[in-house]
Amino acid sequence: MHEPRLPPQWRRNAQAYIKYSGMVFELLALLLISYWIGQYIDRIAHTSKPYWTAAVILFFFITWLIRMYYQLLKK
């Protein structure tokens, strides 16, 4: 069968949407994983406040931002 052709502008918009929505899901997964790791370390270390949770989330988030910066510069 013949597939309908999309105008080039629509195709670029769809590709950008897919690219950036993938980044959002990656960030959400990263934050959840870093939260669980931080909670685990806090439980082992018996800290009164979630210091490790905050530190691990901050570390992962900054690492993700740096990675996204270089990835967006490359393209």
TIVEX-155307 format. One record per atom (N, C-alpha, C, O, CB): residue number from 1; atom name; x, y, z. Coordinates in pm, whole numbers, padded with zeros to 5 digits. Glycine has a CB too. Example, Ala and Ser with C-alpha at 12.3 -4.5 7.8 and 13.67 -1.06 7.14 Angstrom:
SITE  nr atom      x      y      z
SITE   1    N  01319 -00569  00780
SITE   1   CA  01230 -00450  00780
SITE   1    C  01320 -00330  00780
SITE   1    O  01424 -00332  00846
SITE   1   CB  01131 -00447  00905
SITE   2    N  01285 -00225  00708
SITE   2   CA  01367 -00106  00714
SITE   2    C  01290  00003  00787
SITE   2    O  01341  00114  00804
SITE   2   CB  01408 -00060  00572
This chain:
SITE  nr atom      x      y      z
SITE   1    N  00083 -00118  00000
SITE   1   CA  00000  00000  00000
SITE   1    C  00087  00124  00000
SITE   1    O  00204  00121  00038
SITE   1   CB -00094  00000  00120
SITE   2    N  00028  00230 -00043
SITE   2   CA  00097  00357 -00050
SITE   2    C  00080  00433  00082
SITE   2    O -00032  00456  00127
SITE   2   CB  00045  00441 -00169
SITE   3    N  00192  00470  00143
SITE   3   CA  00186  00545  00268
SITE   3    C  00168  00693  00237
SITE   3    O  00227  00745  00143
SITE   3   CB  00315  00523  00352
SITE   4    N  00085  00761  00317
SITE   4   CA  00069  00905  00294
SITE   4    C  00198  00977  00330
SITE   4    O  00262  00947  00430
SITE   4   CB -00050  00961  00376
SITE   5    N  00234  01072  00248
SITE   5   CA  00355  01151  00271
SITE   5    C  00323  01271  00359
SITE   5    O  00227  01343  00337
SITE   5   CB  00417  01199  00138
SITE   6    N  00407  01289  00460
SITE   6   CA  00392  01405  00547
SITE   6    C  00479  01518  00493
SITE   6    O  00585  01494  00437
SITE   6   CB  00431  01371  00693
SITE   7    N  00433  01640  00510
SITE   7   CA  00520  01753  00472
SITE   7    C  00648  01751  00556
SITE   7    O  00646  01706  00670
SITE   7   CB  00446  01888  00490
SITE   8    N  00759  01798  00500
SITE   8   CA  00888  01794  00573
SITE   8    C  00884  01863  00710
SITE   8    O  00948  01818  00805
SITE   8   CB  00997  01858  00489
SITE   9    N  00808  01972  00720
SITE   9   CA  00799  02044  00848
SITE   9    C  00734  01956  00955
SITE   9    O  00778  01956  01070
SITE   9   CB  00719  02175  00831
SITE  10    N  00631  01883  00918
SITE  10   CA  00564  01795  01014
SITE  10    C  00657  01684  01058
SITE  10    O  00658  01646  01175
SITE  10   CB  00436  01735  00954
SITE  11    N  00734  01632  00964
SITE  11   CA  00828  01524  00997
SITE  11    C  00934  01574  01095
SITE  11    O  00967  01504  01191
SITE  11   CB  00894  01469  00868
SITE  12    N  00987  01695  01072
SITE  12   CA  01087  01751  01165
SITE  12    C  01027  01774  01303
SITE  12    O  01090  01746  01405
SITE  12   CB  01144  01884  01111
SITE  13    N  00903  01825  01305
SITE  13   CA  00837  01848  01434
SITE  13    C  00815  01717  01509
SITE  13    O  00833  01711  01631
SITE  13   CB  00703  01919  01414
SITE  14    N  00776  01613  01438
SITE  14   CA  00754  01483  01501
SITE  14    C  00885  01427  01555
SITE  14    O  00888  01370  01665
SITE  14   CB  00690  01385  01402
SITE  15    N  00992  01442  01480
SITE  15   CA  01122  01391  01526
SITE  15    C  01168  01466  01650
SITE  15    O  01223  01406  01743
SITE  15   CB  01227  01404  01415
SITE  16    N  01147  01599  01653
SITE  16   CA  01186  01678  01771
SITE  16    C  01101  01637  01892
SITE  16    O  01152  01626  02003
SITE  16   CB  01170  01830  01742
SITE  17    N  00972  01616  01869
SITE  17   CA  00884  01575  01979
SITE  17    C  00929  01442  02038
SITE  17    O  00936  01427  02160
SITE  17   CB  00739  01564  01929
SITE  18    N  00960  01347  01953
SITE  18   CA  01005  01216  01999
SITE  18    C  01137  01228  02075
SITE  18    O  01156  01165  02179
SITE  18   CB  01021  01118  01881
SITE  19    N  01227  01310  02023
SITE  19   CA  01358  01328  02085
SITE  19    C  01344  01386  02226
SITE  19    O  01402  01334  02321
SITE  19   CB  01446  01421  01999
SITE  20    N  01267  01494  02240
SITE  20   CA  01256  01560  02369
SITE  20    C  01167  01483  02467
SITE  20    O  01191  01488  02588
SITE  20   CB  01202  01700  02351
SITE  21    N  01067  01414  02419
SITE  21   CA  00986  01334  02511
SITE  21    C  01069  01217  02563
SITE  21    O  01050  01174  02677
SITE  21   CB  00858  01283  02441
SITE  22    N  01160  01164  02483
SITE  22   CA  01250  01060  02530
SITE  22    C  01341  01111  02641
SITE  22    O  01371  01039  02736
SITE  22   CB  01334  01006  02415
SITE  23    N  01386  01235  02628
SITE  23   CA  01470  01294  02733
SITE  23    C  01393  01308  02863
SITE  23    O  01449  01286  02970
SITE  23   CB  01523  01431  02689
SITE  24    N  01266  01343  02855
SITE  24   CA  01184  01358  02976
SITE  24    C  01168  01224  03047
SITE  24    O  01183  01217  03169
SITE  24   CB  01047  01417  02941
SITE  25    N  01136  01120  02972
SITE  25   CA  01121  00988  03034
SITE  25    C  01254  00939  03092
SITE  25    O  01256  00875  03197
SITE  25   CB  01069  00887  02932
SITE  26    N  01363  00970  03025
SITE  26   CA  01495  00933  03077
SITE  26    C  01522  01004  03209
SITE  26    O  01573  00943  03303
SITE  26   CB  01605  00967  02975
SITE  27    N  01488  01132  03216
SITE  27   CA  01508  01208  03340
SITE  27    C  01422  01153  03452
SITE  27    O  01469  01139  03565
SITE  27   CB  01478  01356  03317
SITE  28    N  01296  01122  03423
SITE  28   CA  01208  01067  03527
SITE  28    C  01261  00934  03580
SITE  28    O  01262  00911  03701
SITE  28   CB  01066  01048  03473
SITE  29    N  01305  00848  03491
SITE  29   CA  01361  00719  03534
SITE  29    C  01487  00741  03616
SITE  29    O  01507  00675  03718
SITE  29   CB  01392  00630  03411
SITE  30    N  01572  00832  03573
SITE  30   CA  01695  00861  03645
SITE  30    C  01666  00914  03786
SITE  30    O  01732  00873  03882
SITE  30   CB  01779  00962  03567
SITE  31    N  01569  01004  03799
SITE  31   CA  01535  01058  03930
SITE  31    C  01477  00950  04022
SITE  31    O  01508  00946  04141
SITE  31   CB  01436  01173  03915
SITE  32    N  01393  00863  03968
SITE  32   CA  01339  00755  04051
SITE  32    C  01448  00659  04098
SITE  32    O  01451  00620  04214
SITE  32   CB  01232  00678  03973
SITE  33    N  01535  00622  04007
SITE  33   CA  01645  00530  04044
SITE  33    C  01737  00595  04146
SITE  33    O  01778  00531  04242
SITE  33   CB  01725  00489  03919
SITE  34    N  01769  00723  04126
SITE  34   CA  01858  00791  04222
SITE  34    C  01790  00807  04357
SITE  34    O  01856  00801  04461
SITE  34   CB  01901  00929  04167
SITE  35    N  01658  00826  04358
SITE  35   CA  01584  00834  04485
SITE  35    C  01593  00701  04560
SITE  35    O  01620  00698  04680
SITE  35   CB  01436  00871  04460
SITE  36    N  01570  00592  04489
SITE  36   CA  01577  00460  04554
SITE  36    C  01718  00430  04605
SITE  36    O  01733  00376  04714
SITE  36   CB  01533  00351  04456
SITE  37    N  01819  00465  04528
SITE  37   CA  01958  00443  04572
SITE  37    C  01987  00526  04697
SITE  37    O  02046  00477  04793
SITE  37   CB  02058  00478  04459
SITE  38    N  01944  00653  04694
SITE  38   CA  01967  00740  04810
SITE  38    C  01896  00692  04934
SITE  38    O  01952  00695  05044
SITE  38   CB  01922  00881  04778
SITE  39    N  01771  00646  04918
SITE  39   CA  01697  00592  05032
SITE  39    C  01765  00468  05089
SITE  39    O  01771  00450  05211
SITE  39   CB  01553  00559  04991
SITE  40    N  01816  00384  05001
SITE  40   CA  01886  00263  05045
SITE  40    C  02011  00299  05126
SITE  40    O  02037  00240  05231
SITE  40   CB  01923  00177  04924
SITE  41    N  02089  00395  05076
SITE  41   CA  02211  00436  05147
SITE  41    C  02175  00501  05281
SITE  41    O  02242  00477  05381
SITE  41   CB  02294  00534  05061
SITE  42    N  02069  00582  05283
SITE  42   CA  02026  00644  05409
SITE  42    C  01984  00539  05511
SITE  42    O  02012  00554  05630
SITE  42   CB  01911  00741  05383
SITE  43    N  01916  00434  05466
SITE  43   CA  01877  00327  05558
SITE  43    C  01998  00256  05614
SITE  43    O  02003  00224  05733
SITE  43   CB  01786  00227  05488
SITE  44    N  02097  00229  05530
SITE  44   CA  02218  00161  05575
SITE  44    C  02298  00249  05671
SITE  44    O  02350  00201  05771
SITE  44   CB  02305  00120  05456
SITE  45    N  02307  00379  05639
SITE  45   CA  02387  00471  05719
SITE  45    C  02313  00521  05843
SITE  45    O  02373  00588  05927
SITE  45   CB  02430  00588  05635
SITE  46    N  02184  00491  05855
SITE  46   CA  02103  00535  05970
SITE  46    C  02110  00686  05989
SITE  46    O  02132  00733  06101
SITE  46   CB  02149  00464  06097
SITE  47    N  02091  00761  05882
SITE  47   CA  02092  00907  05894
SITE  47    C  01955  00956  05940
SITE  47    O  01852  00896  05908
SITE  47   CB  02130  00974  05759
SITE  48    N  01953  01066  06016
SITE  48   CA  01827  01118  06068
SITE  48    C  01749  01192  05959
SITE  48    O  01626  01195  05962
SITE  48   CB  01853  01212  06186
SITE  49    N  01818  01250  05866
SITE  49   CA  01755  01319  05753
SITE  49    C  01810  01258  05624
SITE  49    O  01919  01201  05624
SITE  49   CB  01783  01475  05759
SITE  50    N  01736  01271  05515
SITE  50   CA  01777  01204  05390
SITE  50    C  01891  01277  05317
SITE  50    O  01875  01322  05204
SITE  50   CB  01658  01193  05296
SITE  51    N  02005  01287  05383
SITE  51   CA  02119  01356  05322
SITE  51    C  02169  01282  05198
SITE  51    O  02196  01344  05095
SITE  51   CB  02233  01370  05423
SITE  52    N  02181  01151  05208
SITE  52   CA  02231  01073  05093
SITE  52    C  02133  01076  04977
SITE  52    O  02174  01080  04861
SITE  52   CB  02258  00928  05135
SITE  53    N  02006  01075  05006
SITE  53   CA  01906  01081  04900
SITE  53    C  01921  01211  04822
SITE  53    O  01923  01210  04699
SITE  53   CB  01762  01069  04958
SITE  54    N  01932  01321  04894
SITE  54   CA  01949  01451  04827
SITE  54    C  02079  01456  04747
SITE  54    O  02082  01507  04635
SITE  54   CB  01946  01564  04930
SITE  55    N  02186  01404  04806
SITE  55   CA  02316  01408  04738
SITE  55    C  02317  01322  04612
SITE  55    O  02370  01363  04509
SITE  55   CB  02426  01361  04832
SITE  56    N  02257  01203  04620
SITE  56   CA  02256  01114  04503
SITE  56    C  02168  01173  04393
SITE  56    O  02206  01170  04276
SITE  56   CB  02206  00972  04542
SITE  57    N  02051  01226  04428
SITE  57   CA  01964  01287  04327
SITE  57    C  02034  01405  04262
SITE  57    O  02030  01420  04140
SITE  57   CB  01831  01332  04391
SITE  58    N  02098  01489  04342
SITE  58   CA  02169  01604  04287
SITE  58    C  02283  01561  04195
SITE  58    O  02301  01620  04088
SITE  58   CB  02223  01691  04400
SITE  59    N  02358  01461  04235
SITE  59   CA  02468  01412  04153
SITE  59    C  02417  01358  04019
SITE  59    O  02471  01392  03913
SITE  59   CB  02545  01303  04228
SITE  60    N  02314  01274  04024
SITE  60   CA  02261  01216  03901
SITE  60    C  02201  01324  03811
SITE  60    O  02218  01320  03689
SITE  60   CB  02154  01110  03933
SITE  61    N  02132  01422  03871
SITE  61   CA  02071  01528  03792
SITE  61    C  02176  01615  03723
SITE  61    O  02163  01647  03605
SITE  61   CB  01981  01616  03881
SITE  62    N  02280  01652  03795
SITE  62   CA  02387  01734  03735
SITE  62    C  02459  01655  03626
SITE  62    O  02491  01710  03520
SITE  62   CB  02489  01779  03843
SITE  63    N  02483  01527  03650
SITE  63   CA  02544  01443  03547
SITE  63    C  02455  01435  03424
SITE  63    O  02505  01441  03311
SITE  63   CB  02570  01302  03602
SITE  64    N  02325  01422  03443
SITE  64   CA  02231  01417  03330
SITE  64    C  02231  01549  03254
SITE  64    O  02230  01549  03131
SITE  64   CB  02089  01385  03379
SITE  65    N  02233  01661  03325
SITE  65   CA  02236  01792  03259
SITE  65    C  02361  01809  03174
SITE  65    O  02354  01858  03061
SITE  65   CB  02228  01904  03363
SITE  66    N  02475  01769  03227
SITE  66   CA  02600  01780  03151
SITE  66    C  02594  01692  03027
SITE  66    O  02635  01733  02919
SITE  66   CB  02721  01740  03240
SITE  67    N  02543  01570  03044
SITE  67   CA  02532  01479  02931
SITE  67    C  02438  01534  02823
SITE  67    O  02468  01526  02704
SITE  67   CB  02482  01341  02978
SITE  68    N  02324  01591  02865
SITE  68   CA  02231  01650  02769
SITE  68    C  02292  01771  02699
SITE  68    O  02270  01792  02580
SITE  68   CB  02102  01690  02839
SITE  69    N  02368  01850  02772
SITE  69   CA  02434  01966  02713
SITE  69    C  02526  01924  02597
SITE  69    O  02520  01980  02488
SITE  69   CB  02514  02043  02820
SITE  70    N  02609  01825  02623
SITE  70   CA  02701  01779  02517
SITE  70    C  02626  01707  02405
SITE  70    O  02664  01717  02288
SITE  70   CB  02807  01686  02576
SITE  71    N  02520  01636  02440
SITE  71   CA  02444  01566  02337
SITE  71    C  02372  01666  02246
SITE  71    O  02366  01646  02125
SITE  71   CB  02343  01469  02401
SITE  72    N  02319  01773  02302
SITE  72   CA  02249  01873  02220
SITE  72    C  02347  01958  02140
SITE  72    O  02314  02005  02031
SITE  72   CB  02162  01964  02309
SITE  73    N  02468  01978  02191
SITE  73   CA  02569  02051  02115
SITE  73    C  02614  01972  01993
SITE  73    O  02642  02029  01887
SITE  73   CB  02690  02084  02204
SITE  74    N  02619  01841  02009
SITE  74   CA  02666  01755  01901
SITE  74    C  02570  01756  01783
SITE  74    O  02613  01740  01668
SITE  74   CB  02685  01613  01952
SITE  75    N  02441  01774  01809
SITE  75   CA  02341  01765  01701
SITE  75    C  02301  01898  01648
SITE  75    O  02218  01906  01557
SITE  75   CB  02220  01693  01746
